[in-house]
Amino acid sequence: MLKLYNVHCGFYDKTVTGGLFEGHTNILVVADSFADAKNKIKGKSEFKRLKMHIDGIQEIDTVDGYAISLKEQPALANTTVLKRQKYGSTKAETLTFKD
């Protein structure tokens, strides 16, 4: 059964203070297990390009009493679509990532 995982990744960006400090990002991935999530994230182009490492993995099962269920969208294979609203903004925007 596929589950949703949040993978917390660290990386060093040489364009910021010469890469002295570690930056972080969270990448969502759908996988069968923690081990599968680890393998899938390591195959992502952004992970490879920034030479990231994994600091932690969370399986997202239930939030505020709501169980998370996944529904496959074949037309969006290998695509992640996120909606975000920047702090102080009143407008949400959609981000699409292909990998």
CNS distance restraints for C-alpha pairs under 8 A (distance, minus, plus):
assign (resid   1 and name CA) (resid  32 and name CA) 5.87 0.50 0.50
assign (resid   2 and name CA) (resid  30 and name CA) 6.27 0.50 0.50
assign (resid   2 and name CA) (resid  31 and name CA) 5.21 0.50 0.50
assign (resid   2 and name CA) (resid  32 and name CA) 4.65 0.50 0.50
assign (resid   2 and name CA) (resid  33 and name CA) 7.75 0.50 0.50
assign (resid   2 and name CA) (resid  70 and name CA) 7.48 0.50 0.50
assign (resid   3 and name CA) (resid  30 and name CA) 5.56 0.50 0.50
assign (resid   3 and name CA) (resid  31 and name CA) 5.55 0.50 0.50
assign (resid   3 and name CA) (resid  32 and name CA) 6.05 0.50 0.50
assign (resid   3 and name CA) (resid  33 and name CA) 7.41 0.50 0.50
assign (resid   3 and name CA) (resid  59 and name CA) 7.03 0.50 0.50
assign (resid   3 and name CA) (resid  60 and name CA) 7.39 0.50 0.50
assign (resid   3 and name CA) (resid  61 and name CA) 7.51 0.50 0.50
assign (resid   3 and name CA) (resid  69 and name CA) 7.84 0.50 0.50
assign (resid   3 and name CA) (resid  70 and name CA) 7.24 0.50 0.50
assign (resid   4 and name CA) (resid  28 and name CA) 7.04 0.50 0.50
assign (resid   4 and name CA) (resid  29 and name CA) 6.03 0.50 0.50
assign (resid   4 and name CA) (resid  30 and name CA) 4.74 0.50 0.50
assign (resid   4 and name CA) (resid  31 and name CA) 6.64 0.50 0.50
assign (resid   4 and name CA) (resid  59 and name CA) 5.92 0.50 0.50
assign (resid   4 and name CA) (resid  60 and name CA) 5.49 0.50 0.50
assign (resid   4 and name CA) (resid  61 and name CA) 7.30 0.50 0.50
assign (resid   4 and name CA) (resid  68 and name CA) 7.91 0.50 0.50
assign (resid   4 and name CA) (resid  70 and name CA) 7.75 0.50 0.50
assign (resid   5 and name CA) (resid  28 and name CA) 5.66 0.50 0.50
assign (resid   5 and name CA) (resid  29 and name CA) 5.28 0.50 0.50
assign (resid   5 and name CA) (resid  30 and name CA) 6.07 0.50 0.50
assign (resid   5 and name CA) (resid  31 and name CA) 7.16 0.50 0.50
assign (resid   5 and name CA) (resid  34 and name CA) 7.84 0.50 0.50
assign (resid   5 and name CA) (resid  37 and name CA) 6.83 0.50 0.50
assign (resid   5 and name CA) (resid  57 and name CA) 6.69 0.50 0.50
assign (resid   5 and name CA) (resid  58 and name CA) 5.47 0.50 0.50
assign (resid   5 and name CA) (resid  59 and name CA) 4.42 0.50 0.50
assign (resid   5 and name CA) (resid  60 and name CA) 5.70 0.50 0.50
assign (resid   6 and name CA) (resid  26 and name CA) 6.29 0.50 0.50
assign (resid   6 and name CA) (resid  27 and name CA) 5.80 0.50 0.50
assign (resid   6 and name CA) (resid  28 and name CA) 4.65 0.50 0.50
assign (resid   6 and name CA) (resid  29 and name CA) 6.54 0.50 0.50
assign (resid   6 and name CA) (resid  57 and name CA) 5.76 0.50 0.50
assign (resid   6 and name CA) (resid  58 and name CA) 5.10 0.50 0.50
assign (resid   6 and name CA) (resid  59 and name CA) 6.42 0.50 0.50
assign (resid   6 and name CA) (resid  60 and name CA) 7.04 0.50 0.50
assign (resid   7 and name CA) (resid  26 and name CA) 5.47 0.50 0.50
assign (resid   7 and name CA) (resid  27 and name CA) 5.18 0.50 0.50
assign (resid   7 and name CA) (resid  28 and name CA) 6.15 0.50 0.50
assign (resid   7 and name CA) (resid  29 and name CA) 7.42 0.50 0.50
assign (resid   7 and name CA) (resid  37 and name CA) 7.92 0.50 0.50
assign (resid   7 and name CA) (resid  41 and name CA) 7.70 0.50 0.50
assign (resid   7 and name CA) (resid  54 and name CA) 6.94 0.50 0.50
assign (resid   7 and name CA) (resid  55 and name CA) 7.75 0.50 0.50
assign (resid   7 and name CA) (resid  56 and name CA) 6.00 0.50 0.50
assign (resid   7 and name CA) (resid  57 and name CA) 4.48 0.50 0.50
assign (resid   7 and name CA) (resid  58 and name CA) 6.43 0.50 0.50
assign (resid   8 and name CA) (resid  24 and name CA) 7.01 0.50 0.50
assign (resid   8 and name CA) (resid  25 and name CA) 5.96 0.50 0.50
assign (resid   8 and name CA) (resid  26 and name CA) 4.53 0.50 0.50
assign (resid   8 and name CA) (resid  27 and name CA) 6.58 0.50 0.50
assign (resid   8 and name CA) (resid  54 and name CA) 6.07 0.50 0.50
assign (resid   8 and name CA) (resid  55 and name CA) 5.51 0.50 0.50
assign (resid   8 and name CA) (resid  56 and name CA) 5.16 0.50 0.50
assign (resid   8 and name CA) (resid  57 and name CA) 6.11 0.50 0.50
assign (resid   9 and name CA) (resid  24 and name CA) 5.56 0.50 0.50
assign (resid   9 and name CA) (resid  25 and name CA) 5.41 0.50 0.50
assign (resid   9 and name CA) (resid  26 and name CA) 6.02 0.50 0.50
assign (resid   9 and name CA) (resid  27 and name CA) 7.39 0.50 0.50
assign (resid   9 and name CA) (resid  52 and name CA) 6.14 0.50 0.50
assign (resid   9 and name CA) (resid  53 and name CA) 5.55 0.50 0.50
assign (resid   9 and name CA) (resid  54 and name CA) 4.55 0.50 0.50
assign (resid   9 and name CA) (resid  55 and name CA) 5.48 0.50 0.50
assign (resid   9 and name CA) (resid  56 and name CA) 7.21 0.50 0.50
assign (resid  10 and name CA) (resid  22 and name CA) 6.35 0.50 0.50
assign (resid  10 and name CA) (resid  23 and name CA) 5.67 0.50 0.50
assign (resid  10 and name CA) (resid  24 and name CA) 4.45 0.50 0.50
assign (resid  10 and name CA) (resid  25 and name CA) 6.62 0.50 0.50
assign (resid  10 and name CA) (resid  52 and name CA) 5.51 0.50 0.50
assign (resid  10 and name CA) (resid  53 and name CA) 5.38 0.50 0.50
assign (resid  10 and name CA) (resid  54 and name CA) 6.28 0.50 0.50
assign (resid  10 and name CA) (resid  55 and name CA) 6.36 0.50 0.50
assign (resid  11 and name CA) (resid  22 and name CA) 5.58 0.50 0.50
assign (resid  11 and name CA) (resid  23 and name CA) 5.36 0.50 0.50
assign (resid  11 and name CA) (resid  24 and name CA) 6.26 0.50 0.50
assign (resid  11 and name CA) (resid  50 and name CA) 6.46 0.50 0.50
assign (resid  11 and name CA) (resid  51 and name CA) 6.46 0.50 0.50
assign (resid  11 and name CA) (resid  52 and name CA) 4.66 0.50 0.50
assign (resid  11 and name CA) (resid  53 and name CA) 6.48 0.50 0.50
assign (resid  12 and name CA) (resid  19 and name CA) 5.05 0.50 0.50
assign (resid  12 and name CA) (resid  20 and name CA) 7.19 0.50 0.50
assign (resid  12 and name CA) (resid  21 and name CA) 6.47 0.50 0.50
assign (resid  12 and name CA) (resid  22 and name CA) 4.91 0.50 0.50
assign (resid  12 and name CA) (resid  23 and name CA) 5.93 0.50 0.50
assign (resid  12 and name CA) (resid  50 and name CA) 7.55 0.50 0.50
assign (resid  12 and name CA) (resid  51 and name CA) 7.94 0.50 0.50
assign (resid  12 and name CA) (resid  52 and name CA) 7.76 0.50 0.50
assign (resid  13 and name CA) (resid  18 and name CA) 7.19 0.50 0.50
assign (resid  13 and name CA) (resid  19 and name CA) 4.77 0.50 0.50
assign (resid  13 and name CA) (resid  21 and name CA) 7.91 0.50 0.50
assign (resid  13 and name CA) (resid  22 and name CA) 7.43 0.50 0.50
assign (resid  13 and name CA) (resid  23 and name CA) 7.10 0.50 0.50
assign (resid  13 and name CA) (resid  50 and name CA) 7.56 0.50 0.50
assign (resid  14 and name CA) (resid  18 and name CA) 4.37 0.50 0.50
assign (resid  14 and name CA) (resid  19 and name CA) 3.80 0.50 0.50
assign (resid  14 and name CA) (resid  20 and name CA) 7.52 0.50 0.50
assign (resid  15 and name CA) (resid  19 and name CA) 6.55 0.50 0.50
assign (resid  16 and name CA) (resid  20 and name CA) 7.69 0.50 0.50
assign (resid  16 and name CA) (resid  21 and name CA) 7.96 0.50 0.50
assign (resid  17 and name CA) (resid  21 and name CA) 7.17 0.50 0.50
assign (resid  27 and name CA) (resid  41 and name CA) 7.90 0.50 0.50
assign (resid  29 and name CA) (resid  37 and name CA) 6.43 0.50 0.50
assign (resid  29 and name CA) (resid  40 and name CA) 7.42 0.50 0.50
assign (resid  29 and name CA) (resid  41 and name CA) 7.02 0.50 0.50
assign (resid  30 and name CA) (resid  37 and name CA) 6.93 0.50 0.50
assign (resid  31 and name CA) (resid  36 and name CA) 5.61 0.50 0.50
assign (resid  31 and name CA) (resid  37 and name CA) 5.13 0.50 0.50
assign (resid  31 and name CA) (resid  40 and name CA) 7.56 0.50 0.50
assign (resid  32 and name CA) (resid  36 and name CA) 5.89 0.50 0.50
assign (resid  32 and name CA) (resid  37 and name CA) 7.23 0.50 0.50
assign (resid  33 and name CA) (resid  37 and name CA) 6.12 0.50 0.50
assign (resid  34 and name CA) (resid  38 and name CA) 6.22 0.50 0.50
assign (resid  34 and name CA) (resid  57 and name CA) 7.14 0.50 0.50
assign (resid  34 and name CA) (resid  59 and name CA) 7.57 0.50 0.50
assign (resid  35 and name CA) (resid  39 and name CA) 6.34 0.50 0.50
assign (resid  36 and name CA) (resid  40 and name CA) 6.07 0.50 0.50
assign (resid  37 and name CA) (resid  41 and name CA) 6.07 0.50 0.50
assign (resid  38 and name CA) (resid  42 and name CA) 6.32 0.50 0.50
assign (resid  38 and name CA) (resid  54 and name CA) 7.94 0.50 0.50
assign (resid  38 and name CA) (resid  57 and name CA) 7.93 0.50 0.50
assign (resid  39 and name CA) (resid  43 and name CA) 6.63 0.50 0.50
assign (resid  40 and name CA) (resid  44 and name CA) 6.86 0.50 0.50
assign (resid  41 and name CA) (resid  47 and name CA) 6.93 0.50 0.50
assign (resid  42 and name CA) (resid  47 and name CA) 6.21 0.50 0.50
assign (resid  42 and name CA) (resid  48 and name CA) 6.91 0.50 0.50
assign (resid  43 and name CA) (resid  47 and name CA) 7.28 0.50 0.50
assign (resid  43 and name CA) (resid  48 and name CA) 7.18 0.50 0.50
assign (resid  44 and name CA) (resid  48 and name CA) 6.46 0.50 0.50
assign (resid  44 and name CA) (resid  99 and name CA) 6.24 0.50 0.50
assign (resid  45 and name CA) (resid  49 and name CA) 5.91 0.50 0.50
assign (resid  45 and name CA) (resid  99 and name CA) 6.57 0.50 0.50
assign (resid  46 and name CA) (resid  50 and name CA) 6.11 0.50 0.50
assign (resid  47 and name CA) (resid  51 and name CA) 5.96 0.50 0.50
assign (resid  47 and name CA) (resid  52 and name CA) 5.15 0.50 0.50
assign (resid  47 and name CA) (resid  53 and name CA) 7.75 0.50 0.50
assign (resid  48 and name CA) (resid  52 and name CA) 6.51 0.50 0.50
assign (resid  60 and name CA) (resid  68 and name CA) 7.19 0.50 0.50
assign (resid  61 and name CA) (resid  67 and name CA) 5.93 0.50 0.50
assign (resid  61 and name CA) (resid  68 and name CA) 5.47 0.50 0.50
assign (resid  62 and name CA) (resid  66 and name CA) 5.28 0.50 0.50
assign (resid  62 and name CA) (resid  67 and name CA) 4.23 0.50 0.50
assign (resid  62 and name CA) (resid  68 and name CA) 5.60 0.50 0.50
assign (resid  63 and name CA) (resid  67 and name CA) 6.51 0.50 0.50
assign (resid  63 and name CA) (resid  68 and name CA) 7.40 0.50 0.50
assign (resid  73 and name CA) (resid  77 and name CA) 6.82 0.50 0.50
assign (resid  76 and name CA) (resid  80 and name CA) 7.80 0.50 0.50
assign (resid  78 and name CA) (resid  98 and name CA) 5.84 0.50 0.50
assign (resid  78 and name CA) (resid  99 and name CA) 5.40 0.50 0.50
assign (resid  79 and name CA) (resid  96 and name CA) 6.97 0.50 0.50
assign (resid  79 and name CA) (resid  97 and name CA) 5.64 0.50 0.50
assign (resid  79 and name CA) (resid  98 and name CA) 4.46 0.50 0.50
assign (resid  79 and name CA) (resid  99 and name CA) 6.34 0.50 0.50
assign (resid  80 and name CA) (resid  96 and name CA) 5.74 0.50 0.50
assign (resid  80 and name CA) (resid  97 and name CA) 5.10 0.50 0.50
assign (resid  80 and name CA) (resid  98 and name CA) 6.42 0.50 0.50
assign (resid  81 and name CA) (resid  94 and name CA) 6.93 0.50 0.50
assign (resid  81 and name CA) (resid  95 and name CA) 5.71 0.50 0.50
assign (resid  81 and name CA) (resid  96 and name CA) 4.51 0.50 0.50
assign (resid  81 and name CA) (resid  97 and name CA) 6.42 0.50 0.50
assign (resid  82 and name CA) (resid  94 and name CA) 5.72 0.50 0.50
assign (resid  82 and name CA) (resid  95 and name CA) 5.12 0.50 0.50
assign (resid  82 and name CA) (resid  96 and name CA) 6.42 0.50 0.50
assign (resid  83 and name CA) (resid  92 and name CA) 6.49 0.50 0.50
assign (resid  83 and name CA) (resid  93 and name CA) 5.56 0.50 0.50
assign (resid  83 and name CA) (resid  94 and name CA) 4.40 0.50 0.50
assign (resid  83 and name CA) (resid  95 and name CA) 6.10 0.50 0.50
assign (resid  84 and name CA) (resid  92 and name CA) 5.41 0.50 0.50
assign (resid  84 and name CA) (resid  93 and name CA) 5.47 0.50 0.50
assign (resid  84 and name CA) (resid  94 and name CA) 6.43 0.50 0.50
assign (resid  84 and name CA) (resid  95 and name CA) 7.59 0.50 0.50
assign (resid  85 and name CA) (resid  89 and name CA) 6.40 0.50 0.50
assign (resid  85 and name CA) (resid  90 and name CA) 7.26 0.50 0.50
assign (resid  85 and name CA) (resid  91 and name CA) 6.16 0.50 0.50
assign (resid  85 and name CA) (resid  92 and name CA) 4.36 0.50 0.50
assign (resid  85 and name CA) (resid  93 and name CA) 6.28 0.50 0.50
assign (resid  86 and name CA) (resid  91 and name CA) 7.98 0.50 0.50
assign (resid  86 and name CA) (resid  92 and name CA) 7.45 0.50 0.50
